[in-house]
Amino acid sequence: MTIAPDKNKLYPNENIRTVCYIKNLPSRPNVEIGDYTYYSDNKNSPENFYDHIQHHYEFLGDKLIIGKFCAIAEGVTFIMNGANHRMDGITTYPFNIFAGGWEKVTPTLEQLPFKGDTVIGNDVWLGQNVTIMPGVVIGDGAIVASNSTVVKDIEPYTIVGGNPAKVIKKRFNDETIIALLKLQWWNWDEQQIFDHLEQLVSVHDMDTLKKLLNLVN
């Protein structure tokens, strides 16, 4: 009996070639992708996912880290630290990149704004055309509405939207969120997930969560 799609296949469902598991694309420096996280694109091949990671230069050292079971819709863009200009002078214009003598004012890495790694948690849903700015941390279970620009961290299990993205509401009450963060269902093995699929997709009452926590602890 089959209990899960093959997490090691690029296209887990051969009949749906608009959705691929990103982890199974050729690896790229400073990009880490969790199991079962997918990118969906109805206009272009989902295999072009890396084109949506912009200004990501290996020498800067910043990472894009995306957890397990994330749903990433078409048009999502990750802006990395390489897009930053020096901001402590009279102008932000990057003279140095055009050479011709202007390279004499090439900034050091220390002079450039550096926001650190961009981290997307587990079970995160990014809607169409979302833009993620450098150094943002998005918590587990969060949802980002389509066409949003995320400029600051998002708490777990929070829905945000807009430009800049602002909190719309929490998905659950605080007690439930604490229980879900302890549950960490995305770290279960395939059999555990299969056995509890119905609860995962439809139930979040505390009694059920407590029973699930007892099963996995």
C-alpha positions, 0 to 999 in steps of 0.5 A, spaced: 500 500 500 502 506 498 502 511 504 506 517 501 508 520 494 516 519 493 519 525 496 525 524 492 522 525 485 522 532 482 514 531 479 511 527 485 505 527 480 507 526 473 500 528 471 501 535 474 507 538 471 506 545 474 508 543 481 515 540 483 518 538 489 524 544 489 529 540 493 530 535 487 532 540 483 540 541 482 543 544 488 545 551 489 550 554 494 546 557 500 539 554 498 536 549 503 530 546 502 526 541 506 522 535 504 515 536 500 516 543 499 513 545 492 513 550 487 507 551 483 507 555 476 502 555 471 505 560 466 512 557 466 516 551 468 516 550 475 524 548 474 525 555 474 524 556 481 531 559 482 530 564 477 526 567 483 531 568 488 534 574 486 541 578 487 544 572 491 551 572 491 555 566 494 561 571 496 556 574 501 554 568 505 547 569 506 542 563 505 535 562 503 532 556 508 525 554 507 522 548 511 518 542 510 511 542 507 511 549 504 506 551 498 510 556 494 505 559 488 508 562 482 511 569 481 514 569 488 520 573 489 526 572 494 530 578 494 537 577 497 542 581 500 546 582 494 540 587 492 543 592 498 546 599 496 551 603 501 546 608 505 551 612 509 553 617 504 550 622 500 547 618 495 546 611 494 548 610 487 552 604 486 558 608 482 563 602 483 559 597 479 560 601 472 568 601 473 571 607 468 575 609 474 568 609 479 571 602 482 575 606 487 569 607 491 567 600 491 564 599 498 567 593 503 562 588 505 562 591 512 559 598 509 553 594 505 547 593 509 546 586 511 540 583 514 542 576 514 539 569 512 532 569 509 528 563 513 521 560 511 519 555 516 515 549 515 508 548 513 508 556 510 503 558 504 506 563 500 501 566 495 502 568 488 507 574 487 509 575 494 516 578 495 520 576 501 525 582 502 532 580 505 533 577 512 526 576 513 524 570 518 517 567 517 514 562 522 511 555 522 504 555 519 504 562 517 500 564 510 502 570 506 496 573 501 498 574 494 501 580 492 504 582 499 511 584 500 514 582 506 519 586 510 519 584 517 518 577 521 512 574 521 510 570 527 508 562 527 501 561 524 499 568 522 496 570 516 499 577 513 497 581 507 499 587 503 505 592 501 508 592 506 505 586 509 501 587 516 498 582 520 491 580 518 489 575 524 492 569 527 490 562 525 488 559 532 488 562 539 495 562 543 494 555 546 493 552 540 499 555 536 503 553 542 501 545 542 502 545 534 509 548 535 510 542 540 507 537 535 511 539 529 507 534 525 512 536 519 517 531 522 513 525 523 515 519 519 511 517 513 507 512 516 505 517 522 502 522 517 498 517 513 495 515 519 493 522 521 491 525 515 484 526 517 486 530 523 491 534 520 487 537 514 480 538 519 481 538 526 485 543 531 481 542 537 485 541 544 483 534 545 485 532 539 492 535 539 493 533 546 492 526 543 496 527 538 502 530 542 501 523 547 502 519 541 508 522 538 512 524 545 
